[in-house]
């Protein structure tokens, strides 16, 4: 498997940005290390271009005739290797060189058929879709690994998704143009497409975990048998005697939730991969309860947390090191991979790393500013993995396995065969 051609550009007018991206793609497709005839395109645009989604897809499809299948969506920002375009007009494309029998594009009008044996899937979704959590879980159940990766479209100008296959001739698509609103879309991969994926958390627990012992809907009334509000105030050091300071502190406090038996706490007090972070949406002093943006059942584990830049940076480096370790286990132990995360950021892709391309989906609340400066998040990824082909977007929620996350990043790499 050769490297996946990719390109990215910003311009007030989308045809100019598309022209710049096409120039990058064509230049790479002429190089011996890059795929010359890829068939699957991943397309991400910022919401500045949302109104022109169909025109952009039609233009790219016409210019890249060999690419028969497309998937993607819109974000408040998009990402590529070492760059973040946040709140500016931009688009990014990566062309994946995969056997046509090893993937299937799907959408609401052309669902994934039972005849295709899906191993994993890249999923894009609309946050306004009813019962979205159940749909994500159902889709995960359709794969043999139960593993999805992806995110929720994020836009202020119309939420769109791209999904078209076989030049518009996939069963069920009919005359649909390949731009959709609502529901789920994406591309499913068969077992022959090797992927390595990790979730990085962006929040740090402020105290230990608790068990929800009483709850009603969104309202948690007891933690470890104690009034939930009392536990919150004790863990965070917040005093209701100073209302203004208390309100500010509570707005910065979130909850990390996980089911019994899931990966709840990782190394040195960091959250594990199964923790989903949700907002505190209110307090009930009469019942000493804490209302959260979820409906935790008794038995759910809960920890109060806050967003933390240093923890987010360290965890992002960790998952990059773990991916490198999985790709190169006989050559690079985890400790070495972690140390190399601060190596030369200009290091290009090497055959030893066996990464053909990567997809990174991060929360719209993250990005460079949360990591200390413009483009800082993607610079960390590039420093850790090298200058590999990469595209992605800043989402309204992140998908990994059957979970819908917040304040996380999901990094997935396509592994070239040995």
C-alpha positions in Angstrom: 0.0 0.0 0.0 1.4 3.3 -1.1 1.0 6.7 0.7 -2.4 8.3 0.3 -2.3 11.6 -1.7 -3.8 14.5 0.3 -4.1 18.3 0.0 -5.6 21.2 1.9 -6.1 24.9 1.2 -7.9 28.0 2.3 -9.4 30.8 0.1 -12.5 33.0 0.3 -13.7 31.4 -2.9 -14.0 27.6 -2.9 -13.0 27.1 -6.6 -9.6 28.6 -5.8 -9.2 26.4 -2.7 -10.3 23.4 -4.8 -7.7 24.3 -7.5 -4.9 24.4 -4.9 -5.9 21.1 -3.4 -6.2 19.4 -6.8 -2.7 20.7 -7.7 -1.3 19.1 -4.5 -3.1 15.8 -5.2 -1.9 15.6 -8.8 1.7 16.4 -7.9 1.7 13.6 -5.2 0.0 11.1 -7.5 2.9 11.5 -9.9 5.5 10.5 -7.2 6.5 6.9 -6.9 5.8 6.7 -3.1 2.2 7.8 -3.5 -0.8 6.0 -4.9 -1.4 6.9 -8.6 -5.0 5.6 -9.0 -6.9 5.8 -5.6 -10.6 5.3 -5.6 -11.9 6.5 -2.2 -11.9 10.2 -1.4 -12.3 11.7 2.1 -13.6 15.3 1.9 -13.8 17.7 4.8 -14.9 21.4 4.5 -15.4 24.2 7.0 -18.9 25.6 7.4 -17.9 28.7 5.3 -18.3 26.4 2.3 -21.4 24.5 3.5 -23.7 26.2 1.0 -21.5 25.1 -1.8 -21.2 21.5 -0.7 -22.8 19.9 -3.8 -20.8 22.1 -6.2 -17.6 21.2 -4.4 -18.3 17.5 -4.6 -19.4 17.7 -8.2 -16.2 19.6 -9.1 -13.8 17.3 -7.4 -15.6 14.2 -8.8 -15.3 15.6 -12.3 -11.6 16.5 -11.9 -10.7 13.2 -10.3 -12.4 10.6 -12.5 -10.5 7.7 -11.0 -12.0 8.4 -7.6 -15.4 6.7 -7.7 -16.4 6.9 -4.0 -16.5 9.9 -1.6 -17.3 10.4 2.0 -16.9 13.3 4.5 -18.6 16.2 6.2 -18.4 19.7 7.5 -16.8 21.1 10.6 -16.2 24.4 12.4 -12.7 23.7 11.5 -10.7 21.1 9.5 -7.3 19.6 10.1 -4.5 18.3 8.0 -0.8 17.5 8.5 0.6 20.2 10.8 -2.3 22.7 10.0 -5.6 23.7 11.5 -8.2 25.8 9.6 -10.6 27.0 12.3 -13.4 29.5 11.5 -12.0 30.2 8.0 -13.0 29.0 4.5 -11.0 25.8 3.8 -11.2 22.2 2.5 -9.0 19.1 2.8 -9.0 15.9 0.7 -7.3 12.6 1.1 -7.5 9.9 -1.6 -7.3 6.4 -0.2 -5.8 3.6 -2.2 -7.9 0.6 -1.1 -9.2 -2.5 -3.0 -12.8 -1.8 -4.1 -14.1 -5.0 -2.5 -12.7 -3.9 0.9 -14.9 -0.9 1.6 -18.5 0.3 1.0 -19.8 3.9 1.3 -23.2 4.2 3.0 -25.7 6.9 3.8 -29.3 7.3 4.8 -30.6 6.7 1.3 -28.1 3.9 0.6 -27.7 2.0 3.9 -24.9 -0.6 4.4 -26.1 -3.9 2.9 -26.1 -7.1 4.8 -24.0 -8.7 2.1 -20.9 -6.6 3.0 -19.0 -8.0 6.0 -18.0 -4.7 7.8 -15.0 -5.0 10.1 -14.9 -1.3 11.1 -16.4 2.0 9.9 -15.7 5.7 9.6 -19.0 7.4 10.5 -20.2 11.0 10.2 -23.5 12.0 11.8 -25.9 14.9 12.4 -26.3 15.8 16.1 -30.0 16.6 15.4 -30.8 13.0 14.5 -33.3 11.5 16.9 -32.0 8.6 19.0 -28.5 9.2 17.7 -26.8 7.3 20.5 -28.9 4.2 19.7 -28.1 4.5 16.0 -24.4 4.7 16.7 -24.6 1.6 18.9 -26.6 -0.2 16.2 -24.1 0.7 13.6 -21.2 -0.5 15.8 -23.1 -3.8 16.2 -23.1 -4.2 12.5 -19.3 -4.5 12.5 -17.5 -7.6 13.5 -15.1 -5.6 15.8 -17.8 -3.2 17.2 -15.4 -0.4 16.4 -16.5 2.9 14.8 -14.5 6.1 14.5 -15.8 9.4 13.3 -17.7 12.5 14.6 -20.6 14.7 14.4 -20.8 17.4 11.8 -20.4 20.9 13.2 -21.7 23.9 11.3 -23.4 27.3 11.7 -24.4 27.4 8.0 -26.0 24.0 7.4 -25.0 20.6 8.4 -24.0 18.5 5.4 -22.5 15.0 4.8 -20.8 13.6 1.7 -21.6 10.0 0.7 -21.5 8.8 -2.9 -20.2 5.6 -4.5 -19.6 4.1 -7.9 -20.2 7.5 -9.6 -23.6 7.7 -8.0 -24.6 4.2 -8.9 -24.6 2.5 -5.5 -27.8 0.6 -4.8 -30.5 2.8 -3.3 -28.8 6.1 -4.1 -30.7 6.7 -7.3 -30.3 10.3 -8.5 -29.2 11.6 -5.1 -26.3 13.9 -5.6 -24.1 12.7 -2.7 -24.7 15.6 -0.3 -27.0 14.7 2.6 -28.5 16.2 5.8 -29.4 14.2 8.9 -28.7 10.6 9.9 -25.5 8.7 9.5 -23.2 8.2 6.6 -19.6 7.1 6.0 -17.6 4.2 4.8 -17.3 0.7 6.2 -14.1 -1.3 5.8 -13.6 -5.0 5.5 -11.1 -7.0 7.4 -8.4 -6.5 4.8 -8.1 -2.8 5.6 -5.8 -2.6 8.6 -6.5 0.2 11.0 -5.0 1.4 14.4 -7.1 3.8 16.4 -6.9 5.5 19.7 -9.0 8.0 21.8 -7.3 10.9 23.6 -9.1 12.6 26.5 -9.1 16.3 27.1 -10.2 16.5 30.7 -8.5 15.7 34.0 -10.4 14.3 37.0 -10.3 16.6 40.0 -10.8 13.7 42.5 -11.5 10.0 42.6 -14.4 8.2 41.0 -17.7 7.6 42.7 -20.6 5.2 42.0 -24.0 6.6 41.2 -26.3 5.1 43.9 -29.5 7.0 43.2 -30.6 8.9 40.1 -33.7 10.0 38.3 -33.4 10.9 34.6 -30.7 13.6 34.4 -30.6 14.2 38.1 -28.0 12.4 40.2 -29.1 12.5 43.8 -26.6 10.1 45.5 -22.9 9.2 45.0 -21.5 6.4 47.1 -24.6 6.8 49.3 -24.0 10.4 50.0 -25.9 13.5 48.6 -24.5 14.1 45.2 -24.3 17.9 45.7 -22.3 17.5 48.8 -19.8 15.3 47.0 -19.5 17.8 44.2 -18.7 20.7 46.5 -16.2 18.6 48.5 -14.4 17.3 45.4 -14.1 20.6 43.7 -13.6 22.9 46.7 -16.5 25.0 45.7 -18.4 27.0 48.3 -22.0 28.2 47.8 -21.3 31.0 50.3 -19.8 32.9 47.4 -22.4 32.5 44.6 -20.5 34.4 41.8 -17.3 32.4 42.3 -19.3 29.2 42.7 -21.1 29.8 39.4 -17.8 30.4 37.5 -16.3 27.3 39.0 -19.3 25.1 38.3 -19.3 26.2 34.6 -15.8 24.9 34.3 -16.6 21.6 35.9 -17.8 18.6 34.0 -18.5 14.9 34.7 -16.8 11.8 33.3 -19.1 8.8 33.1 -18.4 5.2 32.5 -20.3 1.9 32.9 -19.2 -0.8 35.3 -16.4 -2.9 33.8 -15.3 -0.3 31.3 -11.9 1.4 31.0 -12.6 4.2 33.4 -9.2 5.3 34.8 -6.0 5.2 32.9 -2.5 5.9 34.0 -1.7 8.2 36.9 -5.3 9.3 37.4 -6.1 10.1 33.8 -9.4 9.1 32.3 -9.5 5.8 30.4 -10.8 5.4 26.9 -14.4 4.5 27.8 -15.1 7.6 29.8 -17.5 10.0 28.2 -17.5 13.6 29.4 -20.8 15.5 29.8 -21.8 19.0 31.1 -23.3 19.8 34.5 -26.6 21.4 33.5 -27.9 22.4 37.0 -28.1 21.9 40.7 -31.1 20.9 42.9 -30.4 22.1 46.4 -33.7 20.8 47.7 -32.8 17.2 46.8 -29.0 17.8 47.0 -28.8 16.7 43.4 -26.6 17.4 40.4 -28.2 17.4 37.0 -26.0 16.3 34.1 -26.3 16.1 30.3 -26.9 12.4 30.4 -29.1 9.9 32.1 -26.8 7.8 34.3 -28.2 4.6 35.8 -27.4 3.5 39.3 -24.0 1.7 39.2 -22.5 4.2 36.7 -19.1 5.5 37.7 -18.8 9.3 37.9 -15.9 11.6 38.4 -15.9 15.4 38.4 -13.4 16.9 36.0 -12.1 20.0 34.3 -10.5 20.6 31.0 -6.7 20.7 31.3 -4.2 21.7 28.7 -1.2 19.9 30.0 -3.1 16.7 30.6 -4.6 16.9 27.0 -1.1 17.4 25.5 0.3 14.5 27.5 -2.5 12.2 26.5 -2.3 13.1 22.9 1.4 12.3 22.9 0.6 9.0 24.7 -1.8 7.8 22.0 0.6 8.7 19.2 3.3 6.7 21.0 0.9 3.7 21.4 0.1 3.8 17.7 3.8 3.9 16.8 4.4 1.0 19.2 1.7 -1.1 17.6 3.1 -0.4 14.1 6.7 -1.1 15.1 6.6 -3.4 18.2 9.9 -5.2 17.4 11.8 -2.0 16.7 10.5 0.7 19.1 9.2 0.0 22.6 6.6 2.4 24.1 9.2 4.3 26.2 11.3 5.0 23.1 8.2 6.0 21.0 7.2 8.4 23.7 10.7 10.0 23.7 10.6 10.3 20.0 7.4 12.2 20.2 9.5 15.3 20.6 11.8 14.5 17.7 12.3 16.4 14.5 8.8 17.6 13.4 9.9 17.7 9.8 10.6 14.0 9.7 8.9 12.5 6.6 7.0 9.3 6.4 9.3 6.3 6.5 8.6 2.8 5.2 9.2 1.4 8.7 6.3 3.4 10.1 3.9 1.7 7.6 1.3 4.5 7.8 -0.4 5.1 4.5 -2.7 7.8 5.8 -4.4 9.0 8.9 -7.8 10.6 10.0 -7.9 12.8 13.1 -11.3 14.0 14.5 -11.1 16.4 17.4 -13.6 18.3 19.4 -14.6 21.8 18.3 -13.7 22.9 21.8 -10.0 21.7 21.4 -7.7 22.8 18.5 -4.5 24.9 18.8 -5.7 27.4 21.4 -6.5 24.7 23.9 -3.0 23.3 23.4 -1.1 26.5 23.8 -1.0 28.2 20.4 -2.2 28.2 16.7 -2.0 24.7 15.1 -0.5 23.3 18.3 -2.7 20.2 18.4 -1.8 19.1 14.9 1.8 20.0 15.4 1.9 17.5 18.3 0.4 14.8 16.1 2.9 15.5 13.3 5.9 15.6 15.7 4.8 12.2 17.0 3.9 10.4 13.8 6.0 12.2 11.2 4.8 14.0 8.2 2.2 11.4 7.2 -0.9 12.1 5.0 -3.6 13.2 7.4 -7.0 14.9 7.2 -9.9 15.4 9.6 -12.2 17.9 11.2 -13.3 19.6 14.4 -16.5 18.0 15.4 -19.6 18.6 17.5 -18.9 15.2 19.2 -16.5 12.4 18.6 -17.3 8.8 17.8 -15.2 5.8 18.9 -16.4 2.2 19.3 -20.1 2.7 20.3 -19.5 5.8 22.3 -20.3 9.4 21.6 -17.6 11.5 23.3 -16.9 15.2 24.0 -13.6 17.1 24.4 -11.7 14.2 22.9 -9.7 13.4 19.8 -9.9 10.2 17.8 -6.8 9.4 15.8 -6.9 6.5 13.3 -4.2 5.4 10.9 -4.3 3.1 7.9 -1.6 0.5 8.3 0.2 -0.6 5.2 0.8 -4.3 4.9 4.1 -5.6 6.2 
